[in-house]
Amino acid sequence: MTKAVIWDFDGTLGKRSGRWSDTLLEILDTESPGHGITASSLMPGLSRGFPWHNPELPHPELADPDAWWDHLLGVLRGALASVGVSGSLADRVLARTRSEYTCLDRWSLFPDAIPALDRSRRAGWRQAILSNHCPELPDIIRGLGISHYFEVILSSAAIGLEKPNSQAFTCVINDLGHPETAWMIGDDPEADITGAANCGIPGVLVRASAPGLDCAPDLLAAVDLIEQREAARVGGIDEEMVRYYSARADQYDDWYLRRGRYSHGASNDGAWRADLEAAATWLDGRPFGGRIAEIAAGTGWWSPALARKGELTLYDAAAEPLAIAATRLVEAGLRAQIQVRNAWAEPDRMVDGVFTGFWLSHIDRARLEDFLDLVARWLAPGGLFAFIDSRQDPESGAVDHRPPEADVQVRKLDNGTSFCVRKVFYEPADLAAALARAGFTDVEVATTDRFFVLGSARRRGAV
C-alpha cells in the first residue's frame, strides 16, 4: 500500500522570525529611523490582497516568481501608503523586501520537525509539502536541510492555487502518484484540515485545537495519531486474529501433526508430511546466523531450527502460543529470547536475519509491501529474510473450514467457537515481485509439491 503524509510548512514544520509587517518595519528602521509606524497600523493594509486571502480564485498568472512578487509588492505598497510611506522611501523598502523576507537566517525549524519527519519516513510514509507560501519555499526547505525527506514540495505561489482550494490538494496527490492513503498535517484548521477533508484526505491539526478535528500538541504526537488511526482502520480483523491464536494455542500443533479435524485421510496426510519435511529441509539450508528475529512466531514450530543457527528472539502478539514455543525450545535444550510484540511494531534493533512462518498470508494485500518495508528496517545491510507460508489447497486446513471469501476466512476451534481471520493465498510470482519492489535482492520464491510456498531474499547492501 502506498501512503503519504502531506505537510504544511509555515507554522507547522518551521517558522519565520517576523511576519510581513515585521519585515516592512525592520527595513523602515534602517531606511527611516524614528519613523513611528507600528505593526498594528500596518495590519489593515495587509489584511487583503494576498493570494491566500481569496483561495477560491486560482491565479495561474502569478505562477512565475517575478509575477508573484510584482503582485505582492503592489499589495505592500498599498499598505505602506496607508500609513504615509510613499515615494522614494517606499521604493527603497520594497526593493529590499523580497531578499529580506526570504533570507534563510530568518527561517527555522520547530524542534520536533526532524524527529517527526524521521519517524514518519521510518514507518514507510512518503512525504510532501503543500504550503501557502512564496515562490522561494523549495529554496528555504533546502537551506534548512530537510529537502531529502520530501518527494514533492509545492508552494501555492508556484501552482497558482491556495489552500483550502481543492485543486491545490489535487495537485499534490497527482504529483505523489495517487497514494492509496494520504493524511494532512497542518496548523490551520480551515486551510489545512478542512480543505484536505473536503478532498477526502483526513488531517491532524497541530499546535492548536478546534472542535470536531483530530488535534495533536506537536508533530510527533500527530504522526503517532495517524499511525493509530490507520491501525484502527485496518486493524479490527487483526485484533480478532490475535484473539483467535490466543484461544487456539493449545490446538495449533494439531494442524502441523494432522490430528483431529486436520486429518484428511492417509493419502493427503502423507503428502502433507512430505511437504512439511521438505520445508524443514529448505529452512535448514538457509544461511541464517548472528541475530535472528522470528516475527509472528506462534507456537514456535520452526524456532528450534532457527535457534541452532544464531541468537534467536521470538516475537508474537499473543502470549499463549509463545508459552508453548518456550517449552518447545527448553525440551530441545535450546535458548531464545521471547517477547510479546505485534508484528507491525517498529524494530527496536537491527538484526542479521528475519523469519516468518505462515504470517504473510495473514497480511492484507494492500499492506504486503508495507510489511516488507518493515522487514527491511529490521535487517542490517545484506541481512536475510526467509518465510514459509501457505499455498491454497482444500486439504490444508480443518475439515470444517470453508475457503476464504474476499481474503477472509471463518475459523473454528474444537469447541465450535468461530473467529474471522484474514487469509491471503499469494502466488509465488506476486511475492517475488513485491520483494523486488521493496528493494530486496537475491529473491528466490519456490513451492513444495502441494501445501507450502518458500521464499528468501536479502536486504540490499554488503553481506
GIZIHU-V16587 format. One record per pair of residues at least 4 apart in sequence whose ideal C-beta (glycine too) atoms are under 8 Angstrom apart, sorted by sequence separation. I is the first residue (numbers start at 1). J is the second residue. If there is no record, write none. Layout:
BEGIN
i j
I J
I J
END
This chain:
BEGIN
i j
8 12
9 13
10 14
11 15
18 22
19 23
20 24
21 25
22 26
23 27
24 28
25 29
26 30
27 31
28 32
29 33
37 41
38 42
39 43
42 46
43 47
46 50
49 53
51 55
59 63
63 67
64 68
65 69
66 70
67 71
68 72
69 73
70 74
71 75
72 76
73 77
74 78
75 79
76 80
77 81
78 82
79 83
81 85
85 89
86 90
87 91
88 92
89 93
90 94
91 95
92 96
93 97
96 100
97 101
98 102
99 103
103 107
109 113
112 116
113 117
114 118
115 119
116 120
117 121
118 122
119 123
121 125
133 137
136 140
137 141
138 142
139 143
140 144
146 150
154 158
155 159
156 160
161 165
164 168
165 169
166 170
167 171
168 172
169 173
170 174
171 175
172 176
174 178
188 192
189 193
190 194
191 195
192 196
193 197
194 198
195 199
197 201
205 209
209 213
217 221
218 222
219 223
220 224
221 225
222 226
223 227
224 228
225 229
226 230
227 231
228 232
229 233
230 234
231 235
232 236
234 238
235 239
236 240
237 241
238 242
239 243
240 244
241 245
242 246
243 247
244 248
245 249
248 252
252 256
253 257
254 258
258 262
259 263
264 268
265 269
266 270
267 271
268 272
269 273
270 274
271 275
272 276
273 277
274 278
275 279
276 280
277 281
278 282
279 283
280 284
281 285
282 286
288 292
300 304
302 306
303 307
304 308
305 309
306 310
318 322
319 323
320 324
321 325
322 326
323 327
324 328
325 329
326 330
327 331
328 332
330 334
341 345
347 351
356 360
358 362
359 363
363 367
364 368
367 371
368 372
369 373
370 374
371 375
372 376
373 377
374 378
375 379
379 383
392 396
397 401
404 408
405 409
412 416
413 417
426 430
427 431
428 432
429 433
430 434
431 435
432 436
433 437
434 438
436 440
448 452
7 12
8 13
9 14
10 15
17 22
18 23
37 42
48 53
62 67
63 68
80 85
81 86
85 90
101 106
109 114
120 125
141 146
142 147
154 159
156 161
163 168
173 178
186 191
187 192
188 193
189 194
190 195
196 201
197 202
205 210
210 215
216 221
254 259
257 262
258 263
264 269
297 302
307 312
316 321
329 334
363 368
378 383
379 384
391 396
404 409
412 417
426 431
435 440
447 452
448 453
458 463
7 13
10 16
29 35
47 53
61 67
62 68
80 86
100 106
121 127
131 137
141 147
147 153
156 162
161 167
162 168
163 169
173 179
176 182
186 192
196 202
197 203
209 215
216 222
253 259
254 260
258 264
263 269
294 300
297 303
306 312
316 322
329 335
379 385
390 396
403 409
412 418
413 419
447 453
448 454
28 35
120 127
156 163
161 168
185 192
186 193
196 203
208 215
245 252
254 261
255 262
329 336
402 409
411 418
412 419
436 443
446 453
447 454
18 26
51 59
85 93
129 137
184 192
205 213
216 224
254 262
264 272
294 302
314 322
360 368
363 371
401 409
402 410
410 418
411 419
435 443
445 453
446 454
28 37
62 71
81 90
138 147
141 150
159 168
173 182
184 193
204 213
205 214
206 215
216 225
294 303
303 312
316 325
394 403
401 410
410 419
411 420
445 454
446 455
80 90
117 127
161 171
186 196
193 203
203 213
204 214
205 215
206 216
207 217
375 385
401 411
410 420
411 421
435 445
445 455
51 62
184 195
192 203
193 204
203 214
204 215
205 216
206 217
207 218
214 225
258 269
303 314
314 325
360 371
392 403
401 412
409 420
432 443
444 455
25 37
129 141
141 153
156 168
159 171
184 196
193 205
202 214
204 216
206 218
294 306
326 338
397 409
400 412
408 420
409 421
432 444
443 455
444 456
25 38
77 90
80 93
192 205
206 219
325 338
343 356
398 411
408 421
409 422
432 445
443 456
444 457
25 39
80 94
154 168
258 272
292 306
300 314
397 411
398 412
408 422
409 423
431 445
442 456
443 457
138 153
169 184
206 221
214 229
258 273
407 422
408 423
442 457
137 153
189 205
206 222
322 338
343 359
407 423
429 445
441 457
442 458
22 39
25 42
51 68
77 94
138 155
154 171
184 201
186 203
193 210
292 309
297 314
407 424
428 445
440 457
441 458
21 39
24 42
76 94
137 155
154 172
183 201
184 202
185 203
187 205
204 222
288 306
292 310
294 312
297 315
298 316
322 340
428 446
440 458
441 459
136 155
182 201
183 202
184 203
185 204
186 205
187 206
189 208
283 302
291 310
292 311
293 312
294 313
296 315
297 316
404 423
428 447
440 459
441 460
51 71
135 155
137 157
152 172
183 203
184 204
186 206
187 207
193 213
256 276
289 309
290 310
291 311
292 312
293 313
294 314
295 315
296 316
404 424
435 455
439 459
440 460
21 42
73 94
76 97
129 150
134 155
137 158
154 175
183 204
185 206
187 208
189 210
193 214
204 225
284 305
288 309
289 310
290 311
292 313
294 315
296 317
300 321
319 340
354 375
404 425
439 460
21 43
50 72
127 149
128 150
133 155
135 157
204 226
280 302
283 305
288 310
291 313
293 315
299 321
300 322
303 325
307 329
314 336
318 340
431 453
435 457
127 150
128 151
129 152
131 154
132 155
133 156
134 157
135 158
152 175
283 306
298 321
313 336
314 337
317 340
432 455
73 97
127 151
128 152
129 153
130 154
131 155
132 156
133 157
151 175
152 176
189 213
297 321
300 324
304 328
312 336
313 337
314 338
315 339
316 340
317 341
354 378
431 455
21 46
49 74
50 75
73 98
126 151
128 153
129 154
131 156
151 176
163 188
280 305
297 322
299 324
300 325
303 328
304 329
307 332
312 337
313 338
314 339
315 340
316 341
317 342
354 379
428 453
20 46
49 75
128 154
164 190
169 195
173 199
299 325
300 326
303 329
308 334
311 337
313 339
315 341
317 343
353 379
48 75
164 191
168 195
169 196
202 229
298 325
301 328
307 334
316 343
344 371
347 374
351 378
352 379
360 387
426 453
428 455
121 149
163 191
164 192
173 201
297 325
300 328
304 332
307 335
315 343
343 371
346 374
350 378
351 379
352 380
359 387
361 389
46 75
49 78
69 98
117 146
162 191
163 192
166 195
170 199
299 328
300 329
307 336
350 379
351 380
354 383
360 389
361 390
45 75
46 76
132 162
164 194
165 195
169 199
304 334
306 336
344 374
347 377
350 380
353 383
354 384
355 385
357 387
358 388
359 389
132 163
164 195
303 334
346 377
347 378
352 383
353 384
354 385
355 386
356 387
357 388
358 389
102 134
114 146
117 149
131 163
163 195
164 196
166 198
169 201
351 383
352 384
353 385
354 386
355 387
356 388
357 389
358 390
45 78
46 79
101 134
107 140
113 146
130 163
166 199
303 336
350 383
353 386
356 389
390 423
392 425
45 79
102 136
164 198
185 219
391 425
44 79
45 80
104 139
109 144
390 425
45 81
104 140
107 143
108 144
42 79
45 82
102 139
107 144
109 146
185 222
389 426
42 80
44 82
45 83
102 140
130 168
185 223
313 351
104 143
130 169
42 82
104 144
42 83
130 171
185 226
41 83
130 172
310 352
365 407
183 226
310 353
364 407
128 172
309 353
256 301
37 83
252 298
253 299
37 84
128 175
252 299
296 343
37 85
128 176
253 301
295 343
181 230
306 355
35 85
126 176
249 299
385 435
24 76
32 85
126 179
245 298
302 355
130 184
24 79
302 357
385 440
395 450
396 451
20 76
24 80
301 357
391 447
28 85
32 89
391 448
393 450
31 89
291 349
293 351
364 422
368 426
393 451
132 191
291 350
292 351
295 354
298 357
362 421
363 422
365 424
391 450
291 351
292 352
293 353
294 354
295 355
296 356
297 357
298 358
362 422
364 424
391 451
31 92
290 351
291 352
292 353
293 354
294 355
295 356
296 357
362 423
363 424
390 451
391 452
31 93
72 134
290 352
291 353
292 354
293 355
294 356
296 358
361 423
362 424
372 434
376 438
390 452
391 453
289 352
290 353
292 355
294 357
296 359
361 424
372 435
375 438
376 439
389 452
390 453
288 352
289 353
295 359
360 424
361 425
376 440
388 452
389 453
27 92
28 93
69 134
288 353
361 426
369 434
373 438
388 453
27 93
68 134
69 135
296 362
360 426
368 434
372 438
387 453
388 454
389 455
68 135
288 355
387 454
369 437
372 440
386 454
387 455
24 93
27 96
249 318
252 321
369 438
386 455
387 456
27 97
65 135
250 320
386 456
65 136
245 316
249 320
253 324
360 431
385 456
245 317
246 318
249 321
252 324
283 355
384 456
385 457
24 97
27 100
245 318
246 319
247 320
384 457
385 458
23 97
26 100
246 320
249 323
250 324
384 458
385 459
242 317
245 320
246 321
249 324
383 458
242 318
245 321
382 458
383 459
23 100
55 132
382 459
23 101
381 459
382 460
383 461
380 459
381 460
382 461
52 132
295 375
379 459
381 461
382 462
20 101
51 132
380 461
381 462
382 463
295 378
376 459
375 459
16 101
293 378
302 388
18 106
17 106
68 157
16 106
17 107
16 107
17 108
15 107
65 157
14 107
15 108
65 158
14 108
63 157
14 109
15 110
62 157
63 158
13 109
14 110
63 159
288 384
13 110
63 160
287 384
12 110
62 160
286 384
288 386
14 113
61 160
13 113
60 160
123 223
286 386
59 160
119 220
58 160
59 161
116 218
58 161
59 162
116 219
120 223
283 386
13 117
52 156
115 219
116 220
119 223
123 227
51 156
115 220
283 388
51 157
55 161
112 218
113 219
116 222
282 388
55 162
58 165
112 219
116 223
54 162
55 163
110 218
112 220
55 164
56 165
58 167
110 219
279 388
52 162
55 165
51 162
52 163
231 344
5 120
13 129
5 125
7 127
9 129
3 124
4 125
5 126
6 127
7 128
8 129
10 131
241 362
3 125
4 126
5 127
6 128
7 129
8 130
9 131
10 132
3 126
4 127
5 128
6 129
7 130
8 131
10 133
272 395
2 126
4 128
6 130
7 131
9 133
271 395
272 396
14 140
268 395
9 137
14 144
234 364
9 140
264 395
9 141
13 146
234 367
262 397
264 399
55 191
262 398
263 399
261 398
262 399
261 399
52 191
261 400
255 397
7 150
255 398
261 414
260 414
8 163
251 413
6 169
248 411
251 414
282 446
248 413
6 172
247 413
244 411
279 448
247 417
278 448
286 456
237 408
278 449
283 454
4 176
247 419
282 454
12 185
275 448
279 452
12 186
274 448
275 449
278 452
2 177
4 179
11 186
12 187
244 419
274 449
275 450
276 451
279 454
3 179
6 182
8 184
11 187
243 419
275 451
276 452
2 179
3 180
4 181
5 182
6 183
7 184
8 185
11 188
244 421
275 452
2 180
3 181
4 182
5 183
6 184
7 185
8 186
241 419
271 449
272 450
1 180
2 181
3 182
4 183
5 184
6 185
7 186
8 187
240 419
271 450
272 451
1 181
5 185
8 188
12 192
240 420
241 421
271 451
240 421
241 422
8 191
237 420
8 192
237 421
238 422
237 422
180 366
6 196
12 206
6 201
12 207
11 207
13 219
12 219
5 223
5 226
123 346
122 346
3 230
124 370
124 373
124 374
122 377
1 364
1 366
1 367
1 368
3 370
1 369
1 370
END
